[in-house]
Amino acid sequence: MTHILHRLIRHDYPRAATARGLYIHDRDGKAYLDASGGAAVSCLGHGHPDVLAAMHAQIDTLAYAHTSFFTTDVAEALADDLIAHAPPGMSHVYLVSGGSEAIEAALKLARQYFVEKGEPQRRHFIARRQSYHGNTLGALAVGGNEWRRKQFAPLLIETHHVSPCFEYRGRRDDETAEQYGQRLADELDAKIRALGPDTVIAFVAETVVGATAGAVPPVPGYFRKVREVCDRHGVLLILDEVMSGMGRTGTLHACTQDGVSPDLMTIAKGLGGGYAAIGAVLVGGKVIDAISAGSGLFQHGHTYIGHPVSCAAALAVQRVIRRDKLLDNVVQQGALLRRRLQERFANHHHVGDIRGRGLFQAIELVADRAEKRPFDPALKLNARIKAEAMARGLLVYPMGGTIDGVQGDHVLLAPPFIVQPQDIETIVERLGGAVDAAIAGIAT
Ligand SMILES: Cc1ncc(COP(=O)(O)O)c(C=O)c1O
């Protein structure tokens, strides 16, 4: 009998006991190849000696100091490191303990920016359907996943949602990717005009959509057009790279590949690689300047922000990624993973789309390929695939509600940046077996 309120109260979870490299071992000695890094977290795999050494050293030196009294060498060094490699225009870092906290801080920074500038009437956030920005109330409010929002809807701040950039599901047959991106940018423009341009604070979007729709990259040019729309109306652009950032797509920041810089950017999972709970907001100079010239105080804060041990972990993770040139490996192994997924699933009757960037790839399952018709959600195909994969010693990140929060199933893959070709073979082989077994289980 457990006293933990687990995610699924009646589910019997195996107990993770040890982990090294790509593998987690449970208490019974079963090994699981971690092909999703949990939820795209463990970018260096498990038990990396350099990260552990940095954390041990930090614990022995200074485990904790409250940020209202002190700054620390390690937090300053991490912030310097992050800004040195940030998209153009970023000048400061706000350190938090995870992705949802990063989004909450970004929303408040954006609001405070306009208050400081003498535009207190700005109060609207616009985000996209089928997005996920976290489970705290502000983050849930901007998130666009109906299933996650529904029962809490009466508690959520008012937000407005526009269409996601989801080419497989959203691009019409009679339009090019370019025209599709333009149509979506026009939709955002129309939404801002309808609300009143001087009442909108920010547009919030995941650069590459993660959990809710499964590694969905934007069409080329989409974010440039979005940036133009935001600039036209003086609206801030907040990019959420909690899942897709910090190297996952092959560049440190996913938005680099789209040629845009946001005003605020959230990062988390790959920042600390799972070694410690840490997230951050990268803050653009213009936001800092406004607050600095005004109250001089960001009205926010949590007890564990800038935690020295978390900062030491994150700094070590980032240094290892650079020292070992792991982003090159993300590009190479990402291309191999994509190729092997194509070979295994491109002609599969029940795989409608294979998509992603770098080591952030997904397959979308369909009952009928020609019609792109999803499986009945009651069949819980995604949960069956997860169970079949675990039975085969493979950890992947399947999710339902891919299309609208209810319909659709996908499987997300986000292996550690240290993955090698033979691991990719094992991942694709086991995933193929799991998908086939799960579908066969439905048919019988
Ligand atoms: C894009 C995105 N934003 C925010 C979050 C929330 O992060 P956390 O679970 O660390 O609060 C997640 C988590 O999956 C995410 O994928």
The ligand as a MOL file (V3000), in Angstrom:
LIG
                    3D

  0  0  0     0  0            999 V3000
M  V30 BEGIN CTAB
M  V30 COUNTS 16 16 0 0 0
M  V30 BEGIN ATOM
M  V30 1 C 6.3060 23.2410 -23.4830 0
M  V30 2 C 6.1420 23.0250 -22.0020 0
M  V30 3 N 5.9490 24.0860 -21.2080 0
M  V30 4 C 5.8080 23.9510 -19.8820 0
M  V30 5 C 5.8480 22.7090 -19.2810 0
M  V30 6 C 5.6950 22.5680 -17.7970 0
M  V30 7 O 6.8930 22.1850 -17.2080 0
M  V30 8 P 6.9210 21.5050 -15.7720 0
M  V30 9 O 6.2770 20.1670 -15.9140 0
M  V30 10 O 8.3830 21.4330 -15.4460 0
M  V30 11 O 6.1740 22.3970 -14.8390 0
M  V30 12 C 6.0540 21.5720 -20.0720 0
M  V30 13 C 6.0830 20.2340 -19.4830 0
M  V30 14 O 5.9510 19.2240 -20.1340 0
M  V30 15 C 6.1950 21.7390 -21.4710 0
M  V30 16 O 6.3710 20.6920 -22.2830 0
M  V30 END ATOM
M  V30 BEGIN BOND
M  V30 1 1 1 2
M  V30 2 1 2 3
M  V30 3 2 2 15
M  V30 4 2 3 4
M  V30 5 1 4 5
M  V30 6 1 5 6
M  V30 7 2 5 12
M  V30 8 1 6 7
M  V30 9 1 7 8
M  V30 10 2 8 9
M  V30 11 1 8 10
M  V30 12 1 8 11
M  V30 13 1 12 13
M  V30 14 1 12 15
M  V30 15 2 13 14
M  V30 16 1 15 16
M  V30 END BOND
M  V30 END CTAB
M  END
